[in-house]
Amino acid sequence: MQSKGANAKDLLLRKSRTRRFCRRHFVLHCSWNSLNSSVAELEATQSDGLVVYRVRIISHLWPILLCCAAFSCAQAGAEELRAAPQVIAAAEQIYSGDLEGGRTTALRMQEEQPEHPIGYLLEAEALWWRIWCTSAEFKYGMTFPRHRAKLQADRHYFELATKATMLAEKKIAEHDSAEMEFYAGMGDALASRLYGLRGEGRNTARTGVRAREHLLRAIALDTDLADVDLGLGLYNYYIDTLSAAARVLRFFMGIPSGSKKEGIRQLQHAIDKGVLVPPEARFYLAINLHNYDQQYEQALEIISPLTEKYPSNALFQLARGDLFAKLGRKEKARDCYRAAQAALPDDPDCRKRVQELVRASLAALNSD
């Protein structure tokens, strides 16, 4: 009897140790080393005689999955968001490639509504596209940011993200709403996005999980917001892409399964019915179909309206040019690369980087 009792006690102790081990060590170790690298791998670790598995996931899961739900704004109501004219103006400036103009509009909104999170989210969004531009590299026939070192300038970006979340949570404490839950989630997600790009796995996971909680609460409060389908669609798409590791993720973190097919449907719904997110939904759906599914023709069809509506956005032109190149339509690819070269972003560092990306893209095109 003592032996059985001792064995039972030992088993409980082992289980307790295992749970503590998992809580300490089950983190998303993120890396932007390569978009063509394996999306996830399992690591076995011996602890107290038991094998515990850890998951390594590339950083696109949280930074893109959660933070790219964009910065949907103003009062949330049934079926769609009602965005103030200045919010629409700021978003249009950002998507047009006028990042400084979008940031200036966001700063004006902060002055007019200092206790509302939207101005801070919009400024952070403008800064994010600058980071995207200056961090991008041409690799595997595709322009994309994969990793960037920590910079002193990142501090302001994180301060904006934190302030947006804090202001939203303050309003939630007064009166919960889908709008403010969404803003709170976007603040955390913006932080997660940059942590991921910098390869900070623990911070990426921490802010990403927190963002997910706010977004799920927003969805529970109002299931009819089409703009939210950007975040949901990316979630479903990526979790299905990571299907080999998803079972482990669900077991340890309670993450539900996803369907790539459903994710694509949701992203398309965000494109068709969203108020502010259609451009970003188009961009990331095209990027995903390009990179993960090699559906170049479909991706080209999705991204083309972006370059037609926002011809001065060099990043959209580069993405379209990459797709033409993959399809063997070299002259059309050159046209897009030259359009990117002529776009001349207002930020000098971004402008310099675009010129480098254009040269690399044209060189690869000419070498084929």
Secondary structure, 3 states (H helix, E strand, C coil): CHHHHHHHHHHHHHHHHHHHHHHHHCCCECCCCCCCCCCEEEEEEEECCEEEEEEEECCCHHHHHHHCCCCCCCEECCCCEECCHHHHHHHHHHHCCCHHHHHHHHHHHHHHCCCCCHHHHHHHHHHHHHHHHHHEEEECCEEEECCCCCCCCHHHHHHHHHHHHHHHHHHHHHCCCHHHHHHHHHHHHHHHHHHHHCCCHHHHHHHHHHHHHHHHHHHHHCCCCHHHHHHHHHHHHHHHHCHHHHHHHHHHHCCCCCCHHHHHHHHHHHHHHCCCCHHHHHHHHHHHHHHCCCCHHHHHHHHHHHHHHCCCCHHHHHHHHHHHHHCCCHHHHHHHHHHHHHHCCCCHHHHHHHHHHHHHHHHHHHHC
